[in-house]
Amino acid sequence: MYVENSSAPARKPVTVPGLHAMKAEGRKIVMLTAYDASFAAQVEHAGVDIALVGDSLGMVVQGQRSTLPVTLEQMVYHTTMVARGLSATLLAADMPFMADRDVSYALEAGARLVGEAGAAMVKIEGAAPHILESIHALTERAIPVCAHLGLTPQSVHKFGGYKVQGRADAAERVLSEALAVQQAGASILVLEGVPSPLGERVTRALDIPVIGIGAGPQCDGQVLVVYDMLGITPGKRPKFSKDFLAGRGSVGEAIAAYVADVRSGAFPSAEHGYN
């Protein structure tokens, strides 16, 4: 049975306005995935700002080849579990594949993830016109949105694999998409798998916080899949990740080290980025 971690230090709840203040003040934002209450409690105790229930659970928890098979029911289930382990950390949840197929369904999915499961924000991939419409509709109904651009895993078949995005002429497209999701009402942006100079350029151009994952050290914050940063994901670890558990005695120590390195700017280093 899960027991609330009463030893977690008291801190003020993280809010969307608080994240915007962190960007304005130059304080790095720390984001990390979690998929159950026990990992959520570790994330909370370490002082992570945002816990993300990512549809990455399809690959690292379920053993799927991609994130595409993950259903809305599964996202609601895992988000509910993570919510039980958090008090101050802001909870974000992925909108699964095809949850953006039309505005009415996006609103239904957002309502379930926030109203039923306890998320404070939903994450949606891409910047196509129908997605921008969904972002606007969600935010108009008081559901904060985290946009996701660059390497968007739900577009794996379109991209032909998990490939770096935004090189050469594509950089202008990524920048214009970033401005578009901000205009549509997104509260923050996750920028994945783009050259570090582009990550810096997008971060400087946007008023909203930009959270990088393989997007360079100049982003306003960083996010990793928790199993990647613990070095326990089967197969080859992504270039943009680092094994924070190596040489440490516990999961809690590893997460605390990740938080400290993101805050100080020690992570990511040049070896974790793309040119």
N, C-alpha and C positions, 0 to 999 in steps of 0.2 A: 504494500500500500504506500502511496506517495505521501510524504509528510513535508509540510512547508518548512523551508530552510530558515529557521528563526535566527540563525547567526549572521544572516546577510545584513550588511551595514545599511542603516536608514539613509535614504537619499530622496530628493524630490523626483517625482515622475517626469520622464522625458515627454515633451510635447512637440507638436509641429512648430509652433512659434519658437520654442526652445532650440530646435534644430536650425532654424533660420538665424537665430542669434549666434549660434556656434559658428556658422559660416561667416557672419559679419565680423566676429571677434577673432577669426582665424584659429579656432579650436577644432581639432580633428574629431570627426564623428566615427564611432566604432559600431559596425554592424556585423552580425554573425548569424548563421542559420541555426535553428533548433527544430526538433521534430517530436519531442515528448517533454513531459513535465520534469524529469530528472535533469536532462540537459538544460532545460530552461532555467532551473534553479542555479546551475553552475554559471550560466550566462548572466543571470541577475546578480549573483554574488560578486562576479568579476567586474561589474560596472559597465557592461556593454550598453550602448545607447539604444540600439534597435535590434530586436530578435526577429529574424525573417523565417517564417515557415515557407520554405521554398518548394516549388514543385520538383526541385532537385531530389526530393525524397524518392521520386520514382526510380532514380538510378542508385543512390547511395543506401536507401533503406529497402526498397522493393527488388532491386537487382535488374531493373528494366534497362534497355539499351538507350533510351532517351526519356525525356520528361513527358512525352506526348500521351502515354496511357493514363496518366494521373487524372482522376475524376474530381469533380467538385465535392462529392460526398467525402472523398479521402482527404481533401484539403480542409474541409470543415472539421473532420474527425481529429486530424493532427493539430490544427489551430486551437481547438478546444483543449487539448492536452497541454499544449505549450502555455496557454493563457493561465492555467492553474499554477504554473511555476513562476509566474512573474508578478511583480508589484510596481516597480519603478520603470523598468525597461519598456520602451514602446514596442508594441507587437504589430508586425506587418505580415500579410499573407498573400501568397501568389494567387492570381486568377489563373486557373488551369487552362490548358489548350482549348480553344474555341469558346471560352467564356465570353469573348468579345464579339461573338458572331452577329449580335445585334444589340442595340442599346437596352432594350427591355430585359434581355437575358443577362447582360452585364450588370444591370441594376439589381436583378434578382440574386446573382452570385455575390455581389458586393454586400447586399443586405444580409445574406446568410453568413458571410465571413465576419462581418462586423457585429450584427445584431444577435446572431445565434452563437457564433464561435468565440467572440470576444476580441477580434482584431481591432486595432485603431487605425489601420491603413491597409489598402490593398495595392498590390503591384501588378502592372499590366505591361506587356511587351509590345513594342513597335510604335509607329507613328502614322499609320495609314489613316485616311480620312474617317473611316468608321471607328477607329480606335480613339482618335482625337475627340470624336463626338461622344464616345463612352466616357472618356476622362472628364469632359465637361459636364456630362449628365451626372456622374458620380459626385464630383466636387460640388455641384449645385445642390446636391441632396446631403451635404455635410459628411461625405465619405472621402477622406483624404486619399490621394493617389500617389504612389511611387511609380514613375515611368521607368522603362528599361529599354535602353538602346545599345547599338553596337552589335556584339555577338548575342543575339537573342535565341536561346536554346530551342524555343518552340518553332523556330524557322530553320531547323537543322536540315530539312530536306531541300528547302529553297536555297540555302547556302552551299549545299553539297558537303556538309560536315561542319565540325566545330572549328571554324577558321577565323583568323583575325580580320576584323572589319575596319573600314575607314582609312584604308591606305590610298595614296595618290588622289585621284579625282573624287573618290568616295568620301573623303574627309568633309567636303563642303555639304554633302548630303546629310551626314551625321550631325553636323553643326546646325543645319536648317531644321532637322527633325527635333533636335534638342530645344531649339527656340520655339518650335511649334507645340511640343508637349507642355512647355512652361506656359505658353499663351493659353493653352486649353485648360490650365488650372492645376497641373501636377505640382505637388508640394515638394518632392525631391526626385532626383534622377539617379538610377543605377546605370553606370556606363561600363560595359564589359568588352574586353578583348579588342582594344583599339590601341594604336601607337601612342606612346606616352606624350609626345608633343600635342597630339589631338586632344588627349585627356585634359591637358593643361589649358588648351584653347577653349574647350567647351566649359570648363570650370570657371574661367575668367569671364566668359560671355553671359553666363546665366546668373540670375539673382537667387535662384533656389539652390540648395546644396546638391553637389554631385558626388555620389559615392562610387568609387572605382573598384573594379575587380579585373586586374590586368589592364588598367588604363593609366598607370603611372602614379608617381608619388605626389603630384600637385593637385590631385582631387581633394575635395573637402573632407573626405573620409574614405574608409575601405570596408569591403565586405568579403568574407570567405565562406565556403561551405565548411561547417565545423568538422566533418570527417576528414576533409582535405587537410585542414590545419592541425589535426591530430595525427596525420600520417597513416590513417587506417582505411582509407578508400582503396579497394582493390585496383591493381593495375598502376599505370603511370600517373604520378601526381601532376596536376596542371603546372605549367611554367610559372604562373602568377601566384602560386601558393607556396607555403613553407611549413615544414613539420615543426610545430612549436612544442610538441610533446617530447621530442628527442632530448635526452639529458635532464628531463624533469620527472618528478615522482608522481604526478597526478594530473587528471584532466583539468582540475581547477587551476593548478599552477600554469598549465599550458595556455588556458584561456586568458589568465591574468597577464601572462607574458605578451600575448597577442595584443591585448588592450594597451599595455604600456608601450609597445613598439609602434602601434598606430598613432597613439597620442603624441609620442616624441618625434615621429617622422622617420624612425629607424626602419619601419616596414611600410611600404615595399621599397626595396633597393632597386638599382638598375637591373640586376639579374632577373627580377620578377616582372619586367615590363617588355614592351615590344617597340621596335623602331620603325 
